Amino acid sequence: MKRTVRSVGCALALVAIGGVGGVGCGGGAQGLSAAGSEAGSLACGQTVAGANFRGLVIGSVVRLRPHTEWRGDTNWADDMAMMVGMATTVTQLAGVDASGCPAVRVEADGGTFAWRVRDLEVLSQQPVGRDRCGQSPEAIDYLGLQIGAPVRIGRHRSWYGDDNWATQMDAYVGREARIMDGAGIDAAGCPVVRVDIDQGTFAWRARDLTPTR
């Protein structure tokens, strides 16, 4: 069965690794669980100079989670909810928010929101490579693949529990195909393409395709 893919209509010839800019944090409180009194890296009330980012660096992989309340403040916007549960990379250590909670910006939303470090699930402190998932639809990296290029199809590697795979795709593994177009990113933020061998039926992750010429 074909998986639903968010498509941004990007031509493969226009490969981009975009930067991210700060365009404001999410605001407004929601009825999430109270945090209570905490200490160390999970506490808010920190200063910019002394902010504890729990060992995160640019390129670390985190899973986005809803913000928990800190003294009545969640620093949350409704638009953040659609990205909860996504594994993505840190693009900026963004200081602290109005409540003194250390925050980071991430690739999945193009750096739009400030995500509180205290609520992130840290998946890898070590930076990941160019073939990462968790990308933004506004800055997709197709790893240099071009329309018409021949590639060998590989089975999708899991990105922190998501392999975006259907059993019908097994028959194409190891076969050569040509790229028809770019198909945006899948639900895990992995760049995907369509190929001719299956008449564009499936969305194939660019990270698992091997150029044959």
C-alpha positions in Angstrom: 0.0 0.0 0.0 1.3 3.4 -0.9 2.2 5.7 2.0 1.0 9.2 2.1 3.8 11.7 1.4 3.9 15.4 2.0 4.9 16.8 -1.4 6.3 20.3 -1.9 6.7 20.1 -5.7 10.5 20.6 -5.7 12.4 19.8 -8.8 15.4 17.6 -8.2 17.5 20.0 -10.3 17.0 22.5 -7.5 18.7 20.8 -4.7 18.9 23.0 -1.6 20.4 22.8 1.8 18.7 25.8 3.3 19.7 27.7 6.4 17.2 28.4 9.1 16.2 31.7 10.5 14.6 32.7 13.8 11.1 33.9 13.2 9.7 33.9 16.7 8.7 31.4 19.4 5.3 29.9 19.9 3.3 31.7 22.5 0.2 31.0 24.5 -0.5 28.6 27.2 -2.3 25.3 26.8 -3.7 22.9 29.4 -0.7 20.6 29.6 0.6 18.9 32.8 2.4 21.1 35.4 6.1 20.5 35.8 6.5 21.1 39.5 9.8 22.2 41.0 12.8 20.8 39.1 16.5 21.2 39.2 19.4 21.0 36.9 19.0 20.7 33.1 15.2 20.4 33.3 14.7 23.6 35.3 13.6 26.9 33.8 14.5 30.2 35.3 18.0 29.9 33.7 20.1 32.7 32.2 21.4 32.9 28.7 25.0 32.8 30.0 24.3 29.7 32.1 21.8 27.8 29.9 22.0 24.0 30.2 21.3 22.4 26.8 21.7 18.8 28.1 24.8 18.2 25.9 22.9 19.0 22.7 25.0 20.5 19.8 24.1 21.6 16.2 23.2 18.4 14.4 22.0 16.4 17.5 18.9 14.4 16.9 15.8 15.0 19.1 12.2 13.9 19.2 9.8 16.8 19.6 7.4 16.7 22.5 4.8 19.1 23.9 6.0 21.7 26.3 5.2 21.1 29.9 4.1 24.1 32.0 6.6 26.1 34.0 4.8 28.4 36.5 1.8 28.9 34.2 3.8 29.3 31.0 4.0 26.7 28.2 5.4 28.8 25.4 3.4 26.8 22.9 1.6 27.5 19.6 -1.1 25.3 18.1 1.0 24.9 14.9 3.7 23.1 16.9 1.3 20.1 17.6 1.6 18.7 14.0 5.3 18.1 14.6 5.1 16.4 18.0 6.7 13.0 17.8 9.0 13.8 14.9 12.7 13.0 15.0 14.7 15.9 13.7 18.0 17.7 14.1 19.0 20.7 16.1 20.0 23.7 14.0 20.5 26.4 16.7 21.0 26.6 20.5 18.5 29.5 20.9 19.2 30.7 24.4 16.3 30.8 26.9 12.7 31.8 26.4 10.7 34.3 28.5 10.5 31.8 31.4 14.2 31.1 31.3 13.8 27.7 29.7 16.7 26.7 27.4 15.4 26.3 23.9 16.6 25.1 20.5 15.5 25.5 16.9 15.2 22.5 14.7 15.3 21.5 11.0 11.7 20.1 10.8 10.0 23.4 11.0 12.7 25.5 9.4 13.7 27.1 12.7 10.3 28.6 13.2 9.7 27.7 16.8 11.8 27.6 19.9 11.5 24.1 21.4 12.2 23.7 25.1 15.1 21.5 25.8 13.5 20.2 29.0 10.8 18.5 27.0 12.8 17.0 24.1 13.6 13.3 23.9 17.3 13.2 23.1 18.0 10.5 20.5 21.6 11.2 19.6 23.8 14.0 21.0 26.3 13.3 18.1 25.6 15.2 14.9 24.2 13.2 12.0 25.2 13.3 8.4 23.7 14.7 5.2 21.5 11.6 4.6 19.4 12.5 7.7 15.6 12.6 7.9 13.7 15.1 9.9 14.1 17.7 7.2 11.9 20.7 6.4 9.8 20.7 3.2 11.2 24.2 2.5 14.8 23.0 2.3 15.0 19.4 1.0 18.4 17.8 0.3 18.0 15.1 -2.4 21.7 14.2 -2.0 22.6 15.3 -5.5 20.1 13.1 -7.3 18.8 14.4 -10.6 15.7 13.7 -12.7 16.5 10.9 -15.2 19.5 9.6 -13.2 19.8 5.8 -12.9 19.8 4.4 -9.3 19.8 1.1 -7.6 16.9 0.7 -5.1 17.7 -0.2 -1.5 15.4 -1.1 1.4 14.6 1.9 3.5 16.7 2.1 6.7 14.7 3.0 9.7 14.8 6.5 11.0 14.2 6.1 14.7 11.4 3.6 14.3 10.0 4.8 10.9 11.0 2.9 7.8 8.1 4.0 5.5 8.0 0.6 3.9 5.3 -1.6 2.3 5.8 -5.3 1.6 5.0 -4.7 -2.1 8.2 -2.7 -2.3 10.3 -5.8 -1.6 10.1 -6.9 -5.2 12.1 -3.8 -6.4 15.0 -4.0 -4.0 18.3 -4.3 -5.8 16.8 -3.3 -9.2 17.9 -0.4 -11.3 15.4 2.5 -12.0 15.4 6.0 -13.2 14.3 9.0 -11.2 11.1 10.6 -12.4 10.8 13.5 -10.0 11.2 14.6 -6.4 8.2 13.9 -4.1 9.0 16.1 -1.1 9.5 14.4 2.3 7.7 11.6 4.0 6.1 11.6 7.4 9.6 11.2 9.0 11.0 14.1 7.1 13.0 11.9 4.7 13.4 13.2 1.1 11.7 10.9 -1.3 11.5 10.5 -5.1 9.4 8.6 -7.6 11.0 6.2 -10.1 10.0 4.7 -13.4 10.2 1.0 -12.5 7.0 1.1 -10.5 5.4 3.8 -12.5 5.7 6.2 -9.6 3.7 4.1 -7.3 5.9 4.3 -4.2 7.9 7.1 -2.5 11.5 5.9 -2.3 13.8 7.5 0.2 16.8 9.3 -1.4 19.1 8.1 1.4 18.6 4.5 0.3 19.1 4.9 -3.4 22.6 4.3 -4.9 23.6 6.1 -8.2 24.8 3.5 -10.7 26.6 6.0 -13.0 
